[in-house]
Structures are given as C-alpha cells and as structure tokens.
C-alpha cells in the first residue's frame, strides 16, 4: 500500500484537504445531477395527474379548472 496508515492517507503529505475537498465537491455535484431530474420527474407526474382529473372533481369557480374541491 502507498500510505503507511489511515492518517497518512487522509493527510496526503499536506495535500489531503485539497484532494478530499475536491472529492467531496465532485460527489455533491454528481448527487445533484442524479436527484434533481428525479424530483422534476415526480413533479411533472403530479402535474400531469392533476390535469387529467375528471371535470366533476375540479373546482367550479376556477377558470382554469386546476384546483381540487375540498
């Protein structure tokens, strides 16, 4: 193994903060790139489901017919 201990691995001869910081930023960006489209997809599915409701379930005073009755 290149490093003698876990401490040496984390420190990386004084460059550990930069290396691990770059890894953390990269993982954050990758996570955002995965999660954001999933959230948008769910929101779009909800919007489409709301727009496909039968007319008798919609609020009669709403000119767009998008609000649900309570």
Jmol script that loads the backbone (N, CA, C; Angstrom):
load data "model"
ATOM      1  N   UNK A   1       0.836  -1.174   0.000  1.00  0.00           N
ATOM      2  CA  UNK A   1       0.000   0.000   0.000  1.00  0.00           C
ATOM      3  C   UNK A   1       0.883   1.240   0.000  1.00  0.00           C
ATOM      4  N   UNK A   2       0.412   2.297  -0.646  1.00  0.00           N
ATOM      5  CA  UNK A   2       1.202   3.506  -0.789  1.00  0.00           C
ATOM      6  C   UNK A   2       1.350   4.259   0.525  1.00  0.00           C
ATOM      7  N   UNK A   3       0.315   4.304   1.334  1.00  0.00           N
ATOM      8  CA  UNK A   3       0.359   5.029   2.603  1.00  0.00           C
ATOM      9  C   UNK A   3       0.548   4.058   3.746  1.00  0.00           C
ATOM     10  N   UNK A   4       1.286   4.475   4.771  1.00  0.00           N
ATOM     11  CA  UNK A   4       1.589   3.619   5.907  1.00  0.00           C
ATOM     12  C   UNK A   4       0.431   3.498   6.885  1.00  0.00           C
ATOM     13  N   UNK A   5      -0.425   4.502   6.959  1.00  0.00           N
ATOM     14  CA  UNK A   5      -1.532   4.480   7.909  1.00  0.00           C
ATOM     15  C   UNK A   5      -2.709   5.260   7.348  1.00  0.00           C
ATOM     16  N   UNK A   6      -3.838   5.150   8.024  1.00  0.00           N
ATOM     17  CA  UNK A   6      -5.031   5.881   7.623  1.00  0.00           C
ATOM     18  C   UNK A   6      -4.808   7.385   7.764  1.00  0.00           C
ATOM     19  N   UNK A   7      -4.077   7.791   8.781  1.00  0.00           N
ATOM     20  CA  UNK A   7      -3.776   9.203   8.985  1.00  0.00           C
ATOM     21  C   UNK A   7      -2.953   9.745   7.821  1.00  0.00           C
ATOM     22  N   UNK A   8      -1.982   8.975   7.377  1.00  0.00           N
ATOM     23  CA  UNK A   8      -1.160   9.392   6.240  1.00  0.00           C
ATOM     24  C   UNK A   8      -2.002   9.482   4.972  1.00  0.00           C
ATOM     25  N   UNK A   9      -2.947   8.564   4.816  1.00  0.00           N
ATOM     26  CA  UNK A   9      -3.844   8.600   3.662  1.00  0.00           C
ATOM     27  C   UNK A   9      -4.700   9.861   3.677  1.00  0.00           C
ATOM     28  N   UNK A  10      -5.258  10.195   4.831  1.00  0.00           N
ATOM     29  CA  UNK A  10      -6.105  11.386   4.938  1.00  0.00           C
ATOM     30  C   UNK A  10      -5.310  12.677   4.787  1.00  0.00           C
ATOM     31  N   UNK A  11      -4.071  12.680   5.259  1.00  0.00           N
ATOM     32  CA  UNK A  11      -3.236  13.874   5.204  1.00  0.00           C
ATOM     33  C   UNK A  11      -2.609  14.058   3.830  1.00  0.00           C
ATOM     34  N   UNK A  12      -2.209  13.009   3.184  1.00  0.00           N
ATOM     35  CA  UNK A  12      -1.586  13.015   1.846  1.00  0.00           C
ATOM     36  C   UNK A  12      -0.455  14.041   1.750  1.00  0.00           C
ATOM     37  N   UNK A  13       0.469  13.958   2.651  1.00  0.00           N
ATOM     38  CA  UNK A  13       1.638  14.843   2.676  1.00  0.00           C
ATOM     39  C   UNK A  13       1.256  16.318   2.625  1.00  0.00           C
ATOM     40  N   UNK A  14       0.172  16.692   3.307  1.00  0.00           N
ATOM     41  CA  UNK A  14      -0.244  18.080   3.382  1.00  0.00           C
ATOM     42  C   UNK A  14      -1.234  18.496   2.304  1.00  0.00           C
ATOM     43  N   UNK A  15      -1.518  17.612   1.365  1.00  0.00           N
ATOM     44  CA  UNK A  15      -2.440  17.946   0.280  1.00  0.00           C
ATOM     45  C   UNK A  15      -3.823  17.341   0.491  1.00  0.00           C
ATOM     46  N   UNK A  16      -4.030  16.671   1.602  1.00  0.00           N
ATOM     47  CA  UNK A  16      -5.284  15.968   1.863  1.00  0.00           C
ATOM     48  C   UNK A  16      -6.513  16.863   1.840  1.00  0.00           C
ATOM     49  N   UNK A  17      -6.401  18.064   2.384  1.00  0.00           N
ATOM     50  CA  UNK A  17      -7.559  18.967   2.413  1.00  0.00           C
ATOM     51  C   UNK A  17      -8.020  19.301   0.998  1.00  0.00           C
ATOM     52  N   UNK A  18      -7.088  19.510   0.099  1.00  0.00           N
ATOM     53  CA  UNK A  18      -7.454  19.837  -1.286  1.00  0.00           C
ATOM     54  C   UNK A  18      -8.029  18.618  -2.009  1.00  0.00           C
ATOM     55  N   UNK A  19      -7.376  17.480  -1.829  1.00  0.00           N
ATOM     56  CA  UNK A  19      -7.813  16.251  -2.515  1.00  0.00           C
ATOM     57  C   UNK A  19      -9.185  15.826  -2.021  1.00  0.00           C
ATOM     58  N   UNK A  20      -9.358  15.740  -0.717  1.00  0.00           N
ATOM     59  CA  UNK A  20     -10.642  15.282  -0.178  1.00  0.00           C
ATOM     60  C   UNK A  20     -11.740  16.322  -0.382  1.00  0.00           C
ATOM     61  N   UNK A  21     -11.356  17.596  -0.386  1.00  0.00           N
ATOM     62  CA  UNK A  21     -12.324  18.641  -0.703  1.00  0.00           C
ATOM     63  C   UNK A  21     -12.818  18.522  -2.142  1.00  0.00           C
ATOM     64  N   UNK A  22     -11.900  18.233  -3.056  1.00  0.00           N
ATOM     65  CA  UNK A  22     -12.281  18.053  -4.457  1.00  0.00           C
ATOM     66  C   UNK A  22     -13.183  16.832  -4.608  1.00  0.00           C
ATOM     67  N   UNK A  23     -12.887  15.753  -3.899  1.00  0.00           N
ATOM     68  CA  UNK A  23     -13.758  14.569  -3.927  1.00  0.00           C
ATOM     69  C   UNK A  23     -15.148  14.903  -3.389  1.00  0.00           C
ATOM     70  N   UNK A  24     -15.203  15.645  -2.307  1.00  0.00           N
ATOM     71  CA  UNK A  24     -16.496  15.990  -1.701  1.00  0.00           C
ATOM     72  C   UNK A  24     -17.327  16.860  -2.644  1.00  0.00           C
ATOM     73  N   UNK A  25     -16.704  17.853  -3.259  1.00  0.00           N
ATOM     74  CA  UNK A  25     -17.428  18.714  -4.195  1.00  0.00           C
ATOM     75  C   UNK A  25     -17.916  17.907  -5.391  1.00  0.00           C
ATOM     76  N   UNK A  26     -17.063  17.022  -5.896  1.00  0.00           N
ATOM     77  CA  UNK A  26     -17.442  16.186  -7.039  1.00  0.00           C
ATOM     78  C   UNK A  26     -18.615  15.274  -6.700  1.00  0.00           C
ATOM     79  N   UNK A  27     -18.584  14.655  -5.539  1.00  0.00           N
ATOM     80  CA  UNK A  27     -19.684  13.767  -5.134  1.00  0.00           C
ATOM     81  C   UNK A  27     -20.976  14.558  -4.947  1.00  0.00           C
ATOM     82  N   UNK A  28     -20.869  15.772  -4.435  1.00  0.00           N
ATOM     83  CA  UNK A  28     -22.054  16.614  -4.273  1.00  0.00           C
ATOM     84  C   UNK A  28     -22.665  16.955  -5.629  1.00  0.00           C
ATOM     85  N   UNK A  29     -21.832  17.340  -6.575  1.00  0.00           N
ATOM     86  CA  UNK A  29     -22.324  17.689  -7.913  1.00  0.00           C
ATOM     87  C   UNK A  29     -22.965  16.479  -8.583  1.00  0.00           C
ATOM     88  N   UNK A  30     -22.356  15.319  -8.459  1.00  0.00           N
ATOM     89  CA  UNK A  30     -22.921  14.095  -9.037  1.00  0.00           C
ATOM     90  C   UNK A  30     -24.263  13.771  -8.388  1.00  0.00           C
ATOM     91  N   UNK A  31     -24.351  13.921  -7.072  1.00  0.00           N
ATOM     92  CA  UNK A  31     -25.616  13.656  -6.371  1.00  0.00           C
ATOM     93  C   UNK A  31     -26.709  14.613  -6.841  1.00  0.00           C
ATOM     94  N   UNK A  32     -26.383  15.883  -7.015  1.00  0.00           N
ATOM     95  CA  UNK A  32     -27.359  16.861  -7.506  1.00  0.00           C
ATOM     96  C   UNK A  32     -27.806  16.491  -8.918  1.00  0.00           C
ATOM     97  N   UNK A  33     -26.866  16.057  -9.751  1.00  0.00           N
ATOM     98  CA  UNK A  33     -27.195  15.674 -11.130  1.00  0.00           C
ATOM     99  C   UNK A  33     -28.081  14.438 -11.188  1.00  0.00           C
ATOM    100  N   UNK A  34     -28.078  13.632 -10.157  1.00  0.00           N
ATOM    101  CA  UNK A  34     -28.944  12.447 -10.102  1.00  0.00           C
ATOM    102  C   UNK A  34     -30.290  12.789  -9.479  1.00  0.00           C
ATOM    103  N   UNK A  35     -30.281  13.526  -8.376  1.00  0.00           N
ATOM    104  CA  UNK A  35     -31.503  13.791  -7.611  1.00  0.00           C
ATOM    105  C   UNK A  35     -32.404  14.827  -8.288  1.00  0.00           C
ATOM    106  N   UNK A  36     -31.835  15.862  -8.845  1.00  0.00           N
ATOM    107  CA  UNK A  36     -32.648  16.937  -9.423  1.00  0.00           C
ATOM    108  C   UNK A  36     -33.576  16.442 -10.541  1.00  0.00           C
ATOM    109  N   UNK A  37     -33.113  15.660 -11.501  1.00  0.00           N
ATOM    110  CA  UNK A  37     -34.056  15.166 -12.515  1.00  0.00           C
ATOM    111  C   UNK A  37     -35.143  14.253 -11.936  1.00  0.00           C
ATOM    112  N   UNK A  38     -34.812  13.498 -10.910  1.00  0.00           N
ATOM    113  CA  UNK A  38     -35.819  12.647 -10.280  1.00  0.00           C
ATOM    114  C   UNK A  38     -36.915  13.490  -9.631  1.00  0.00           C
ATOM    115  N   UNK A  39     -36.541  14.565  -8.972  1.00  0.00           N
ATOM    116  CA  UNK A  39     -37.530  15.449  -8.352  1.00  0.00           C
ATOM    117  C   UNK A  39     -38.384  16.143  -9.410  1.00  0.00           C
ATOM    118  N   UNK A  40     -37.760  16.560 -10.494  1.00  0.00           N
ATOM    119  CA  UNK A  40     -38.522  17.196 -11.576  1.00  0.00           C
ATOM    120  C   UNK A  40     -39.486  16.202 -12.215  1.00  0.00           C
ATOM    121  N   UNK A  41     -39.047  14.962 -12.370  1.00  0.00           N
ATOM    122  CA  UNK A  41     -39.900  13.919 -12.952  1.00  0.00           C
ATOM    123  C   UNK A  41     -41.127  13.683 -12.081  1.00  0.00           C
ATOM    124  N   UNK A  42     -40.919  13.590 -10.777  1.00  0.00           N
ATOM    125  CA  UNK A  42     -42.050  13.401  -9.859  1.00  0.00           C
ATOM    126  C   UNK A  42     -43.022  14.572  -9.910  1.00  0.00           C
ATOM    127  N   UNK A  43     -42.487  15.784  -9.941  1.00  0.00           N
ATOM    128  CA  UNK A  43     -43.342  16.974 -10.004  1.00  0.00           C
ATOM    129  C   UNK A  43     -44.142  16.985 -11.305  1.00  0.00           C
ATOM    130  N   UNK A  44     -43.524  16.594 -12.396  1.00  0.00           N
ATOM    131  CA  UNK A  44     -44.225  16.557 -13.677  1.00  0.00           C
ATOM    132  C   UNK A  44     -45.313  15.491 -13.677  1.00  0.00           C
ATOM    133  N   UNK A  45     -45.040  14.340 -13.060  1.00  0.00           N
ATOM    134  CA  UNK A  45     -46.070  13.302 -12.958  1.00  0.00           C
ATOM    135  C   UNK A  45     -47.268  13.795 -12.151  1.00  0.00           C
ATOM    136  N   UNK A  46     -47.010  14.502 -11.060  1.00  0.00           N
ATOM    137  CA  UNK A  46     -48.103  15.053 -10.252  1.00  0.00           C
ATOM    138  C   UNK A  46     -48.896  16.082 -11.043  1.00  0.00           C
ATOM    139  N   UNK A  47     -48.198  16.935 -11.804  1.00  0.00           N
ATOM    140  CA  UNK A  47     -48.869  17.943 -12.608  1.00  0.00           C
ATOM    141  C   UNK A  47     -49.733  17.291 -13.679  1.00  0.00           C
ATOM    142  N   UNK A  48     -49.212  16.265 -14.325  1.00  0.00           N
ATOM    143  CA  UNK A  48     -49.988  15.570 -15.350  1.00  0.00           C
ATOM    144  C   UNK A  48     -51.196  14.852 -14.756  1.00  0.00           C
ATOM    145  N   UNK A  49     -51.019  14.245 -13.584  1.00  0.00           N
ATOM    146  CA  UNK A  49     -52.130  13.561 -12.926  1.00  0.00           C
ATOM    147  C   UNK A  49     -53.229  14.561 -12.561  1.00  0.00           C
ATOM    148  N   UNK A  50     -52.837  15.738 -12.116  1.00  0.00           N
ATOM    149  CA  UNK A  50     -53.824  16.761 -11.757  1.00  0.00           C
ATOM    150  C   UNK A  50     -54.564  17.263 -12.990  1.00  0.00           C
ATOM    151  N   UNK A  51     -53.876  17.343 -14.104  1.00  0.00           N
ATOM    152  CA  UNK A  51     -54.518  17.851 -15.311  1.00  0.00           C
ATOM    153  C   UNK A  51     -55.433  16.820 -15.957  1.00  0.00           C
ATOM    154  N   UNK A  52     -55.324  15.559 -15.555  1.00  0.00           N
ATOM    155  CA  UNK A  52     -56.151  14.507 -16.149  1.00  0.00           C
ATOM    156  C   UNK A  52     -57.356  14.146 -15.288  1.00  0.00           C
ATOM    157  N   UNK A  53     -57.632  14.916 -14.244  1.00  0.00           N
ATOM    158  CA  UNK A  53     -58.771  14.637 -13.374  1.00  0.00           C
ATOM    159  C   UNK A  53     -60.073  14.871 -14.138  1.00  0.00           C
ATOM    160  N   UNK A  54     -61.081  14.068 -13.842  1.00  0.00           N
ATOM    161  CA  UNK A  54     -62.389  14.302 -14.474  1.00  0.00           C
ATOM    162  C   UNK A  54     -62.948  15.668 -14.096  1.00  0.00           C
ATOM    163  N   UNK A  55     -63.777  16.223 -14.952  1.00  0.00           N
ATOM    164  CA  UNK A  55     -64.293  17.573 -14.760  1.00  0.00           C
ATOM    165  C   UNK A  55     -65.128  17.703 -13.491  1.00  0.00           C
ATOM    166  N   UNK A  56     -65.841  16.654 -13.061  1.00  0.00           N
ATOM    167  CA  UNK A  56     -66.680  16.774 -11.877  1.00  0.00           C
ATOM    168  C   UNK A  56     -65.866  16.876 -10.590  1.00  0.00           C
ATOM    169  N   UNK A  57     -64.581  16.558 -10.627  1.00  0.00           N
ATOM    170  CA  UNK A  57     -63.739  16.664  -9.431  1.00  0.00           C
ATOM    171  C   UNK A  57     -63.070  18.027  -9.331  1.00  0.00           C
ATOM    172  N   UNK A  58     -63.163  18.837 -10.362  1.00  0.00           N
ATOM    173  CA  UNK A  58     -62.498  20.130 -10.359  1.00  0.00           C
ATOM    174  C   UNK A  58     -63.357  21.195  -9.701  1.00  0.00           C
ATOM    175  N   UNK A  59     -62.738  22.237  -9.234  1.00  0.00           N
ATOM    176  CA  UNK A  59     -63.404  23.337  -8.559  1.00  0.00           C
ATOM    177  C   UNK A  59     -64.198  24.151  -9.584  1.00  0.00           C
ATOM    178  N   UNK A  60     -65.487  24.364  -9.365  1.00  0.00           N
ATOM    179  CA  UNK A  60     -66.302  25.041 -10.377  1.00  0.00           C
ATOM    180  C   UNK A  60     -65.974  26.516 -10.557  1.00  0.00           C
ATOM    181  N   UNK A  61     -65.445  27.185  -9.544  1.00  0.00           N
ATOM    182  CA  UNK A  61     -65.152  28.610  -9.653  1.00  0.00           C
ATOM    183  C   UNK A  61     -63.791  28.905 -10.249  1.00  0.00           C
ATOM    184  N   UNK A  62     -63.009  27.885 -10.508  1.00  0.00           N
ATOM    185  CA  UNK A  62     -61.663  28.065 -11.043  1.00  0.00           C
ATOM    186  C   UNK A  62     -61.720  28.145 -12.561  1.00  0.00           C
ATOM    187  N   UNK A  63     -61.327  29.256 -13.151  1.00  0.00           N
ATOM    188  CA  UNK A  63     -61.447  29.391 -14.609  1.00  0.00           C
ATOM    189  C   UNK A  63     -60.564  28.402 -15.368  1.00  0.00           C
ATOM    190  N   UNK A  64     -59.421  28.029 -14.773  1.00  0.00           N
ATOM    191  CA  UNK A  64     -58.572  27.046 -15.433  1.00  0.00           C
ATOM    192  C   UNK A  64     -58.999  25.627 -15.125  1.00  0.00           C
ATOM    193  N   UNK A  65     -59.775  25.453 -14.074  1.00  0.00           N
ATOM    194  CA  UNK A  65     -60.212  24.120 -13.675  1.00  0.00           C
ATOM    195  C   UNK A  65     -59.100  23.270 -13.094  1.00  0.00           C
ATOM    196  N   UNK A  66     -58.134  23.907 -12.443  1.00  0.00           N
ATOM    197  CA  UNK A  66     -56.994  23.169 -11.935  1.00  0.00           C
ATOM    198  C   UNK A  66     -57.056  22.895 -10.429  1.00  0.00           C
ATOM    199  N   UNK A  67     -57.841  23.668  -9.686  1.00  0.00           N
ATOM    200  CA  UNK A  67     -57.924  23.431  -8.240  1.00  0.00           C
ATOM    201  C   UNK A  67     -58.865  22.287  -7.942  1.00  0.00           C
ATOM    202  N   UNK A  68     -58.533  21.514  -6.912  1.00  0.00           N
ATOM    203  CA  UNK A  68     -59.404  20.427  -6.492  1.00  0.00           C
ATOM    204  C   UNK A  68     -60.449  20.929  -5.508  1.00  0.00           C
ATOM    205  N   UNK A  69     -61.563  20.260  -5.465  1.00  0.00           N
ATOM    206  CA  UNK A  69     -62.569  20.573  -4.444  1.00  0.00           C
ATOM    207  C   UNK A  69     -62.091  20.055  -3.096  1.00  0.00           C
ATOM    208  N   UNK A  70     -62.456  20.760  -2.053  1.00  0.00           N
ATOM    209  CA  UNK A  70     -62.092  20.318  -0.696  1.00  0.00           C
ATOM    210  C   UNK A  70     -63.246  19.596  -0.061  1.00  0.00           C
TER     211      UNK A  70
END
end "model"
wireframe off; spacefill off
backbone 0.3
color backbone group
